[in-house]
Amino acid sequence: AGIDKANLHFIHVPENSWTELVREVGSGNSTYDMFLSAVTITATRETFADFTHPFYSDTRTFIMRTPQGGNSIWGFLDPFSWTMWVSIAAVVLLAGHVFWVLERKVNPYLSHRYLPGVG
């Protein structure tokens, strides 16, 4: 159901040269936006496209076109909008205060004074 809503289309591509397929995906002029396969990450292939690097040893990897504009030190912020990041920060701060109010009288390790208690 989720794939149908995302309007994704999957096709089987017969095995050709993996390097050529990676080059085609990375070019931006490809019929394909990405592909998923058991392909080895090589230095040559990394010049054409971005690869996910496995967190455990496996031959499958996810390959996609390199984003325009390159990598940024602030790239980890890209998955969420600024509104979402502000909301997350507000919830974390609010949770600290709520936990202190609820726990301060029953938890001997918490300070009974406000600033040391929430900090």
N, C-alpha and C positions, 0 to 999 in steps of 0.2 A: 504494500500500500504506500509506504514512504517513497519508494523509487518512482512510482507512478506520479505522485504529487510533485516530485523534483524534476519531472520531465527529462529523465536520463534515458539514454538509449545505449544498449550494449550490443556489440557485434563481435564475432569471432574473426580474428585476422590470422590467416595461415602463417606459419613461421617462415620469416625471411631472415635477413640479416638483422640481428638485434640492434647493432650499432646504427644501422640505417633507420630503423624504426624510432630509436631514441632521438636521432638527429632530426627526423621529420616532426616528432612531437615538439621538440624544443624550438623549431624554426618559427612557430606561430602561424605558418601557412598550411598547416596540416589538416587533413580531414579529421584527425583525432586530437582531442584535448589532453588526454592522458591514457596510460595503459597500465595494467596490472599483470605481472607475470613473474616467473622465476628467472630473473636475469641478474647477471653479475655486474656489480658496480665497478667500472674501470675509470681511470683518469681521462681517457678519451671521451667516454660517454658523459662524464661529469662536465665537460666543456659545453655540451649541447643542452643539458636539462638538469633540473634539481631532482635528487633522489631522497627518499626517506632512508635514514640509516637505521638498521635494525637494532633493537635493544637486546636481542638475543640472536644467536646464530641461526639463520634461516636463509633460504635462497629466494624467498618472495620479497618483492619491494614495490613501492608505489612511486610512480614517476609522473611528474607534471611539468608544464611549461614554467620557466624561470619568470618570476614576477618582474614587471617593468619597474625600473627605478632602483633595482638592486636591493641588497639587504641593509637594514637599519638596526642600530643598537636598540631602538624602541620597537622593533618588530613584534616582540611578545605582546604588545598592547593591541595589535591589529585585530585579533579575534573578536574583541568587544568594542562597542562604541564608548565615547567618553561618558555618556549618561550611565551606561552599565557600570563602568569603573567607579564612578562617583557613588552609585547605588551600593556597590559591593563594599566600598570604604565606609559608607554610612552604616550599613548593617553590622560590619565588624565592630565599629566604635560603639554603636548602640548595644550590641550584645555584651560587650565588656561592662558597660554600666548596669545593664539588667542583671547579669550574673553577680556583680558585686552587691547590688541591692538585695538580691535573694539569698546570697550565701554569707554575707558579712557577719550575721549573728550566730550562725551555726558552724562556720568553718574557722578553726583557731589559727590557720595559716594566713588568713586574709587580714589586712589592716582594717581597723574600724574607722580610720580617717579616710576622707573621700579620695584625694589625689593619689596617695600611695596604694589605696585599695583597688583603683581601676587601672593603675599604671603598670 
